[in-house]
Every structure is written in structure tokens, then in C-alpha cells.
């Protein structure tokens, strides 16, 4: 059985986060559903709570702006369980959204990753973000 390195897992999870943030035109509801665990739950940036069905409805219903994931970090919290955290920032445009701090819990099941929990929190103002970035260097 192939065992991925931590950097490979981080890259794989980053790609999955980007896929959920910006579903491709060819991503069917079934493909997106395979990424969400049956018990999936989300606390949205808006304050809304989503179960798996509601999250899937949002994913397939809305066109999404291009999103950049900054300060992406993956932390192993248990065997086959990884917490990812990052700041999401929309590209400028008509559908642009304010920055958000995001965290996700991914579990590896049957040799594939599934998202169990996601939370979006309003991100810091641009000026505050510069302070955060300078503190982390």
C-alpha cells in the first residue's frame, strides 16, 4: 500500500479544497458528493449551518469567483485525520467576496479523502492581515 508523504498529502488536500471552492464545469453533483462525508457539517462564513445536502445544493447552484488560498497549512490530528487551515481571498470582480479564515477536517476513508467539517470565519481587514503576515515571518 502506498503511503503518501506529508507534503504530498498537503498538496492533495489543497487541490481538494480548491476544487470545492471553485467547482469545475464538469464536476457533477455525484463527484462533489464523493468529497463530502455522510456526516459532513459546515459553519459558514455567513453564520449559516449546512449539512451535506445543503452544502451540495450550494456547490452546484452557485457560480464561484476564483479563489486564492493563502497560508495553507495541514496538521495531522489523528491517524488518517488532517486539519487544514488557510485564508481564502477572492479575485477582484463582480462576484468577489471578502476574505475568510477557513478550517477543514479531512478523514481518509477507503483510500480517499472526505471532508467531515468545514468552518468559514470573516477574515481580518487588509491592514490586520499585513500584521499577521509580518508576525509569522
Buried (B, 14 or more C-beta within 10 A) or exposed (E): EEEEEEEEBBBBBBEBBBBBBBBEEEBEEEEBBEBBBEEBBBBBBEEEEBEBEBBBEBBEEEEBBBBEBEEBEBEEEEEEEBBBBBBBBBEEEEEEBEBBBBBBBBBBEEEEBBBBBBBBEEBBEEEEBEEEEEEEE
